[in-house]
Amino acid sequence: MSVATNSTKELLDTPVLKSAIAKASRRLMPMLVILYVVAFLDRTNVGFAEAALEVDRGITAGAYALGAGIFFIGYALFEIPSNLLLTKFGAKVWLARIAITWGIVSACFAFVQGETSFIILRFLLGVTEAGLFPGVIMFLAAWFPNKVRVKMFAIFYLAQPFSQMMGAPLSGWLINIGDQVPGVAGWQVMFFVEGMLAVLAGIAAYFFLINSPQDAKFLTKEEKKALSDVMALEDTVKEETGPRGVLASMRNGRVWYFTVIYFCLQVAVYGVTFYLPQQVAQLTGQKVGIAVGLLAAIPWFFGIFACYFIGKAANTVARRRRWGTALFISTGLCIFGSAWAGANQMPAIGIIFITLAVCSFLSTGPICWSYPTAFLTGTAAAAGIGLINSLGNLGGFVAPILRTSVNQITASDTGTMGVYALGVLPFVAALLMFGTKRFSNKADELLEK
């Protein structure tokens, strides 16, 4: 074991560092969770408006699938540039800017007139939101040591279940309330209100986020030094063993390896998320509204606990590999199970399978991000993390199109075959995750007992 590793282990065991980490977590994590809650809500609330948009604006299933997915094209194109600009302007300014601009675009969905405006706005939503998620990943990697990073990622990931647990009933409630207002459709009220929430979150982020430990007034001098020392030592290890610079990062084989894993994960995530309200409505025989919203919140409620406790348990490299592999397998099996239950008209069983699928893929995300942040730093991290997230998120573009295309090709009236198709890719990711045992990073040595 290297001297750097021994030195870092000594630093990690000091009470002053533990105090600094605890303070940083309490100060920063709530704001980051709020940002991603609103982002995920504005990204996926289109699922609640699908049927209404078809009736009110003539948006067909094919146009909806294209619009739902084209978000990720704009997202992918501007992800790396946004990450590089974050390193220039700092997280405080850039993350706030992202939230405010995407909130404005999201609110504009209230004024959609047809397929063209719908698709254009979905693309612009991806452009304006680009950089939020990888920017937060970089931000957390600059604030928290590798030893506790998965736990922090898991806390951040809690935004997804919180968003869906609270957002699904909220979206259904806003639709119901909006339908009572003369001259306004419920889906218009939903888009406008939830878009404005993002604007408010962006303004708050500017005042709550701190760019680096050195700028943190809530830390003592000793805490600043302890946290800065361990992060500097880890960065030194990354610079010695990982790629340096933007081009080297984008050519790195491990970066592309984790891009494929993340792509498979996102196909599962958005294959479930985009169609969850419709799937629950189909299982229960109800119209999309507050009742369906409450039922659709159930998987995300249980996902909160799964994400947090599995993230806390995956505190060594071997455990991360085992947990990640098992969770990908579970995701695929449960997606298959939800399709089977729907085809056989078993609503309770279907919701159980959907719940287990959500718990599985939510818990996998923080584990996936622990790998690239262990060997990427500086501009290499900005480019590499941006590449993984942007191309990986194209799974969100592929998922609705794959599902719709398979259903059309197989003439599946219930949509079962499209769901089966989405369940295949998590098994590919499981094989790749298991294969990470051949990778070794000096920074990861700190995790082993």
Secondary structure, DSSP 4 states (H G I P E B T S, - for coil): --HHHHHHHHHHT-HHHHHHHHHHHHHHHHHHHHHHHHHHHHHHTHHHHHHHHHHHH---HHHHHHHHHHHHHHHHHHHHHHHHHHHHH-HHHHHHHHHHHHHHHHHGGGG--SHHHHHHHHHHHHHHHTTHHHHHHHHHHHHS-HHHHHHHHHHHHTHHHHHHHHHHHHHHHHHHHHTTSTT--HHHHHHHHHHHHHHHHHHHHHHH--SSGGG-TTS-HHHHHHHHHHHHHHHHHHHHHS--SHHHHHH-HHHHHHHHHHHHHHHHHHHHHTTHHHHHHHHHT--SSHHHHHHHHHHHHHHHHHHHHHHHH--SHHHHHHHHHHHHHHHHHHHHHHHHHHHTT-HHHHHHHHHHHHHHHHHHHHHHHHTGGGT--HHHHHHHHHHHHHHHTTHHHHHHHHHHHHHHHTT-SSSHHHHHHHTTHHHHHHHHHHGGGG---GGGGGG--
